[in-house]
Amino acid sequence: MRIKLIACEVFTRELSLAAAQSEHIFDITFLPFGLHNCPSDLRSRIQEEIDDAEGRGYDFIVLGYALCSRGTAGLTARSVPVLIPRAHDCITLLLGSRARYDAEFTAHPGTYYYSPGWIERSDGEVDQGRISEKKDREMRDRFEDYVERYGEDNAKYLIEQESLWLANYDRAALIDTGIGPIQVYREFTRRVAESHGWDWQELVGDMSLIRRMVSGQWNGGDFVVVQPGQQVVETFDEQIIGARWSADARSKRSEEGEVENEEAVNDRVGDGSCRRSGGCRGQADLC
């Protein structure tokens, strides 16, 4: 297959390696990590890349993203199917499964995770710097934005709530994906932990989901195939992400006499079922 891969630069090392080892042909675009600070900007930028992939001979577009604070909700597949992992954020992909992430979160809910990309690529900077300085800078920028949009009193309240993030963490966890200068990462995350009085732990990363994402092994319910005319939706359940026909697509299908009732369509949101030739179901291996 010829695949367009659109991904957050936090996965630069991992996805570059996995794509190089895949049998498929990839064109890769890595987008800035800092887009996560504004989910609407993230959504717009990814959609631009999806639209730009039109007419270039791709069989699939693969997104190296998760739900990402709903930054991917609302993305629309044009003429090329779009694949996206079922996950809240990139930590699931770095740990290898939703089940493992859930177990880590249950055991250590106050964990701030680091990976090669988180350390090297945060806001596009190679040197992430002191975490407090980084957050202070982000808070100042967001405060100015909030004042403009919501007024000063509301802006102060929002920033006050967001500033509580540090109080909720007590562990820095380095996810070792087996790539990059691990000793540099260890030293960096230990310094972060020491500066905040947090515990420090190193976790063994798992590249299996990332490798499956670029190898076309999309079975098992870990990925959603968004068919042309469908949109990425948040399912608000354990499925996290699903696909639903966009309003324009429903209107067109209605004119062509192909509309299913809305209840049947909604039933498929959770399992990502597709309507390709023969009506293949959900997460079948499409390679």
C-alpha positions as CSV (number, residue, x, y, z in Angstrom):
1,M,0.0,0.0,0.0
2,R,1.0,3.6,-0.5
3,I,0.2,5.4,2.8
4,K,0.3,9.1,3.9
5,L,1.3,9.2,7.5
6,I,0.4,12.4,9.4
7,A,1.7,12.4,13.0
8,C,2.7,14.4,16.0
9,E,6.4,15.0,16.1
10,V,6.5,13.4,19.6
11,F,6.6,10.1,17.6
12,T,9.4,11.1,15.2
13,R,11.9,8.5,16.3
14,E,9.4,5.6,16.8
15,L,7.4,6.1,13.6
16,S,10.4,6.8,11.5
17,L,11.9,3.5,12.5
18,A,8.7,1.5,12.2
19,A,7.9,3.0,8.8
20,A,11.4,2.2,7.5
21,Q,10.9,-1.4,8.5
22,S,7.4,-1.7,7.0
23,E,6.7,-3.3,3.6
24,H,4.5,-0.4,2.7
25,I,5.4,2.9,1.0
26,F,5.1,6.0,3.3
27,D,5.2,9.7,2.9
28,I,5.4,11.2,6.4
29,T,4.5,14.6,7.7
30,F,5.3,15.4,11.4
31,L,3.4,18.3,12.8
32,P,4.5,20.5,15.8
33,F,4.0,19.2,19.3
34,G,2.8,22.6,20.4
35,L,-0.5,22.3,18.4
36,H,-1.8,20.3,21.3
37,N,-2.1,23.6,23.3
38,C,-5.1,24.5,21.2
39,P,-7.1,21.5,20.0
40,S,-9.0,23.5,17.4
41,D,-5.7,24.5,15.8
42,L,-4.6,20.9,15.9
43,R,-7.8,19.8,14.2
44,S,-7.5,22.4,11.5
45,R,-3.9,21.6,10.7
46,I,-4.5,17.8,10.5
47,Q,-7.5,18.4,8.3
48,E,-5.4,20.6,6.0
49,E,-2.9,17.7,5.6
50,I,-5.7,15.2,5.0
51,D,-7.2,17.5,2.3
52,D,-3.7,18.0,0.8
53,A,-3.3,14.2,0.3
54,E,-6.2,14.2,-2.2
55,G,-5.4,13.0,-5.6
56,R,-1.9,11.8,-4.8
57,G,-2.5,8.0,-5.1
58,Y,-2.7,7.1,-1.5
59,D,-4.5,3.9,-0.4
60,F,-4.8,5.1,3.2
61,I,-4.1,8.0,5.4
62,V,-2.7,7.0,8.8
63,L,-2.9,9.4,11.8
64,G,-0.2,9.2,14.4
65,Y,-2.5,10.8,16.9
66,A,-5.1,9.8,19.5
67,L,-8.2,11.7,20.7
68,C,-5.8,14.3,22.0
69,S,-8.2,16.5,24.1
70,R,-10.7,16.1,21.3
71,G,-8.3,17.7,18.8
72,T,-9.0,14.9,16.3
73,A,-12.8,14.8,16.8
74,G,-14.5,16.1,13.7
75,L,-11.8,15.3,11.3
76,T,-13.3,14.2,8.0
77,A,-12.1,11.6,5.5
78,R,-12.4,12.9,1.9
79,S,-11.8,10.3,-0.8
80,V,-9.1,8.4,1.0
81,P,-9.9,6.2,4.1
82,V,-8.3,7.5,7.3
83,L,-7.0,5.3,10.1
84,I,-6.7,6.4,13.7
85,P,-5.8,4.5,16.9
86,R,-8.4,4.1,19.7
87,A,-6.6,6.0,22.5
88,H,-7.0,9.1,24.6
89,D,-3.4,10.3,24.1
90,C,0.0,9.2,22.9
91,I,0.9,7.4,26.1
92,T,-1.3,4.4,25.1
93,L,0.8,4.0,21.9
94,L,4.1,4.2,23.8
95,L,3.0,1.6,26.3
96,G,1.5,-0.7,23.7
97,S,-2.1,-1.0,24.8
98,R,-5.1,0.7,26.4
99,A,-5.1,-2.1,29.0
100,R,-1.5,-1.3,30.1
101,Y,-2.1,2.4,30.3
102,D,-5.3,1.8,32.3
103,A,-3.3,-0.3,34.7
104,E,-0.6,2.3,35.1
105,F,-3.1,5.0,35.6
106,T,-5.0,3.0,38.3
107,A,-1.8,2.2,40.1
108,H,-0.1,5.6,39.7
109,P,-2.7,8.3,38.7
110,G,-0.3,11.2,39.5
111,T,2.2,10.3,36.8
112,Y,3.7,12.7,34.3
113,Y,5.0,10.6,31.4
114,Y,8.1,11.3,29.3
115,S,9.4,9.7,26.1
116,P,12.1,10.6,23.6
117,G,9.7,12.8,21.8
118,W,8.3,14.5,24.9
119,I,11.8,15.4,25.9
120,E,13.2,16.5,22.6
121,R,10.1,17.9,20.8
122,S,8.0,19.7,23.3
123,D,6.8,22.9,21.6
124,G,9.4,22.1,18.9
125,E,12.3,22.8,21.2
126,V,15.1,20.2,21.6
127,D,15.8,21.4,25.1
128,Q,12.6,21.2,27.1
129,G,14.0,23.2,30.0
130,R,12.6,23.3,33.5
131,I,9.0,22.1,33.5
132,S,7.9,25.0,35.7
133,E,9.4,27.6,33.3
134,K,7.7,25.9,30.3
135,K,4.3,25.9,32.1
136,D,4.7,29.5,33.2
137,R,5.3,30.6,29.6
138,E,2.3,28.6,28.4
139,M,0.1,30.0,31.2
140,R,1.0,33.6,30.3
141,D,0.2,33.0,26.6
142,R,-3.1,31.3,27.5
143,F,-4.0,34.0,30.0
144,E,-3.8,36.7,27.3
145,D,-5.8,34.5,24.9
146,Y,-8.5,33.9,27.6
147,V,-8.7,37.6,28.5
148,E,-9.4,38.4,24.9
149,R,-12.0,35.7,24.5
150,Y,-13.7,35.5,28.0
151,G,-12.8,38.7,29.9
152,E,-10.2,39.1,32.7
153,D,-12.2,37.7,35.6
154,N,-13.0,34.5,33.7
155,A,-9.4,34.3,32.5
156,K,-8.1,34.4,36.0
157,Y,-10.4,31.6,37.1
158,L,-9.4,29.4,34.2
159,I,-5.7,29.9,34.7
160,E,-6.1,29.2,38.4
161,Q,-7.7,25.9,37.7
162,E,-5.1,25.0,35.1
163,S,-2.3,26.0,37.4
164,L,-3.3,23.2,39.8
165,W,-1.8,20.6,37.4
166,L,1.5,20.4,39.3
167,A,-0.2,19.5,42.6
168,N,-1.8,16.4,41.0
169,Y,1.5,14.8,40.1
170,D,3.9,12.8,42.2
171,R,5.9,10.7,39.8
172,A,7.9,11.3,36.6
173,A,8.0,8.1,34.4
174,L,10.4,7.7,31.5
175,I,9.0,5.4,28.8
176,D,12.0,3.7,27.2
177,T,11.0,2.8,23.7
178,G,14.5,1.5,23.0
179,I,15.4,4.4,20.7
180,G,17.6,7.4,21.3
181,P,20.2,8.3,24.0
182,I,18.5,6.7,27.0
183,Q,21.1,8.1,29.5
184,V,20.3,11.6,28.5
185,Y,16.6,10.9,28.9
186,R,17.2,9.4,32.3
187,E,19.2,12.3,33.6
188,F,16.6,14.8,32.3
189,T,13.6,13.1,33.9
190,R,15.5,12.5,37.2
191,R,16.2,16.2,37.4
192,V,12.5,17.0,36.8
193,A,11.5,14.5,39.5
194,E,14.0,15.9,42.0
195,S,13.0,19.5,41.3
196,H,9.4,18.8,42.2
197,G,10.0,16.2,44.9
198,W,8.4,13.5,42.7
199,D,9.3,9.8,42.5
200,W,11.1,8.6,39.4
201,Q,10.6,5.4,37.5
202,E,11.6,4.0,34.2
203,L,9.0,2.0,32.2
204,V,9.7,-0.4,29.4
205,G,8.0,0.9,26.3
206,D,6.1,-1.3,23.8
207,M,6.2,-0.5,20.1
208,S,3.7,-3.1,19.1
209,L,0.8,-0.7,18.5
210,I,3.0,1.6,16.5
211,R,4.4,-1.2,14.4
212,R,0.9,-2.6,13.7
213,M,-0.3,0.9,12.8
214,V,2.3,1.1,10.0
215,S,2.3,-2.5,8.9
216,G,-1.5,-2.6,8.1
217,Q,-2.3,-5.1,10.9
218,W,-5.4,-3.2,12.0
219,N,-7.5,-6.0,13.5
220,G,-8.3,-6.5,17.1
221,G,-10.4,-3.3,17.7
222,D,-7.4,-1.0,18.4
223,F,-7.9,1.1,15.3
224,V,-10.8,2.9,13.6
225,V,-11.0,3.1,9.8
226,V,-12.8,6.3,8.9
227,Q,-14.3,5.8,5.4
228,P,-14.6,8.6,2.8
229,G,-17.4,10.9,3.9
230,Q,-17.2,9.9,7.6
231,Q,-15.9,11.9,10.5
232,V,-13.9,11.0,13.6
233,V,-16.1,11.1,16.7
234,E,-15.6,10.7,20.4
235,T,-17.8,7.9,21.7
236,F,-17.7,8.7,25.4
237,D,-17.2,5.1,26.3
238,E,-14.4,2.5,26.4
239,Q,-14.1,2.6,22.6
240,I,-12.9,6.3,22.9
241,I,-13.1,6.9,19.1
242,G,-15.5,6.0,16.4
243,A,-16.6,7.1,12.9
244,R,-19.9,8.6,11.7
245,W,-21.2,9.9,8.4
246,S,-20.8,13.6,8.1
247,A,-23.9,15.7,7.4
248,D,-22.8,16.3,3.8
249,A,-22.2,12.6,3.3
250,R,-25.6,11.7,4.8
251,S,-27.3,14.2,2.5
252,K,-25.6,12.8,-0.6
253,R,-26.3,9.2,0.4
254,S,-29.9,10.2,0.9
255,E,-30.1,11.6,-2.6
256,E,-28.6,8.3,-3.9
257,G,-31.0,6.2,-1.9
258,E,-28.2,4.6,0.2
259,V,-29.2,6.0,3.7
260,E,-29.4,3.6,6.6
261,N,-31.5,4.7,9.5
262,E,-29.7,6.9,12.0
263,E,-29.9,4.4,14.8
264,A,-28.0,1.8,12.7
265,V,-25.3,4.3,11.9
266,N,-25.0,5.3,15.5
267,D,-24.7,1.6,16.5
268,R,-21.5,1.5,14.4
269,V,-19.9,4.5,16.0
270,G,-18.4,2.4,18.7
271,D,-16.9,-0.3,16.5
272,G,-15.7,1.7,13.5
273,S,-17.5,-0.5,11.0
274,C,-16.9,0.3,7.4
275,R,-18.8,0.1,4.2
276,R,-16.2,-0.9,1.6
277,S,-16.8,-3.4,-1.1
278,G,-18.9,-6.2,0.4
279,G,-19.6,-4.3,3.6
280,C,-16.5,-5.4,5.5
281,R,-16.8,-5.1,9.3
282,G,-14.8,-2.8,11.5
283,Q,-11.3,-3.6,12.2
284,A,-10.5,-6.3,9.7
285,D,-6.9,-6.4,8.4
286,L,-7.0,-4.2,5.3
287,C,-3.5,-4.6,4.1
